[in-house]
């Protein structure tokens, strides 16, 4: 009966300082996953930054085109007014 451990021994956590192959493989796979995740994130961020730069350029071109269109409308309105004044003479 002395071979059986005491109940108090089972309830208390024990620290086992040994390092085996399973621990090394687990740590290696965790580190490899972290490095691969960072590389993937970095690549994705590069793509997103390029898309944002392209969208910014397109927005600027669109704004310029809108300004030019507005200027042409203003000029057309002025020309119509001048034409109406000439027709009234």
C-alpha positions in Angstrom: 0.0 0.0 0.0 2.9 2.4 0.2 3.3 2.3 -3.6 0.2 4.3 -4.1 0.7 8.1 -4.1 -1.0 10.2 -1.6 -4.1 12.2 -2.7 -2.4 15.4 -1.7 0.4 14.8 -4.2 -2.1 14.6 -7.1 -3.7 17.9 -6.3 -0.5 19.9 -6.3 1.0 20.8 -9.7 4.6 19.7 -10.4 7.2 21.4 -12.6 9.2 19.0 -14.8 12.3 20.8 -16.1 13.2 18.2 -18.8 13.2 19.2 -22.4 12.5 16.6 -25.0 12.2 16.4 -28.8 8.5 17.2 -28.7 9.1 20.4 -26.9 11.7 21.5 -29.4 9.5 20.5 -32.4 6.6 22.4 -30.9 8.6 25.5 -30.3 10.2 25.3 -33.8 6.7 25.0 -35.4 5.4 28.0 -33.4 8.3 30.1 -34.4 8.1 29.0 -38.1 4.3 29.9 -38.1 5.0 33.3 -36.6 7.7 34.1 -39.2 5.4 32.9 -42.0 2.5 34.9 -40.7 4.6 38.0 -40.4 5.9 37.6 -44.0 2.4 37.1 -45.3 1.1 40.1 -43.4 4.0 42.2 -44.7 3.2 41.1 -48.3 -0.5 41.9 -47.9 0.3 45.3 -46.5 2.5 46.1 -49.5 -0.3 45.2 -51.8 -2.8 47.3 -49.9 -0.5 50.3 -49.9 -0.1 50.0 -53.6 -3.8 49.9 -54.1 -4.3 52.9 -51.9 -1.7 54.8 -53.9 -3.5 53.9 -57.1 -6.9 54.9 -55.7 -5.5 58.2 -54.5 -4.1 58.9 -58.0 -7.5 58.1 -59.5 -9.3 60.3 -57.1 -7.0 63.2 -57.8 -7.6 62.7 -61.6 -11.3 62.5 -61.0 -11.3 65.7 -59.0 -9.3 67.5 -61.7 -11.7 66.3 -64.4 -14.7 67.5 -62.3 -13.0 70.9 -62.0 -12.4 71.1 -65.7 -16.0 70.1 -66.4 -17.3 72.8 -64.1 -15.0 75.4 -65.7 -16.3 74.3 -69.2 -19.9 74.6 -67.9 -19.2 78.1 -66.6 -17.7 79.1 -69.9 -20.6 77.7 -71.8 -23.0 79.6 -69.6 -21.2 82.8 -70.3 -21.1 82.2 -74.0 -24.9 81.5 -74.0 -25.5 84.8 -72.1 -23.4 86.7 -74.6 -25.2 85.0 -77.5 -28.6 86.0 -76.0 -27.4 89.6 -75.6 -26.3 89.7 -79.2 -29.6 88.2 -80.4 -31.5 90.9 -78.4 -29.8 93.7 -80.3 
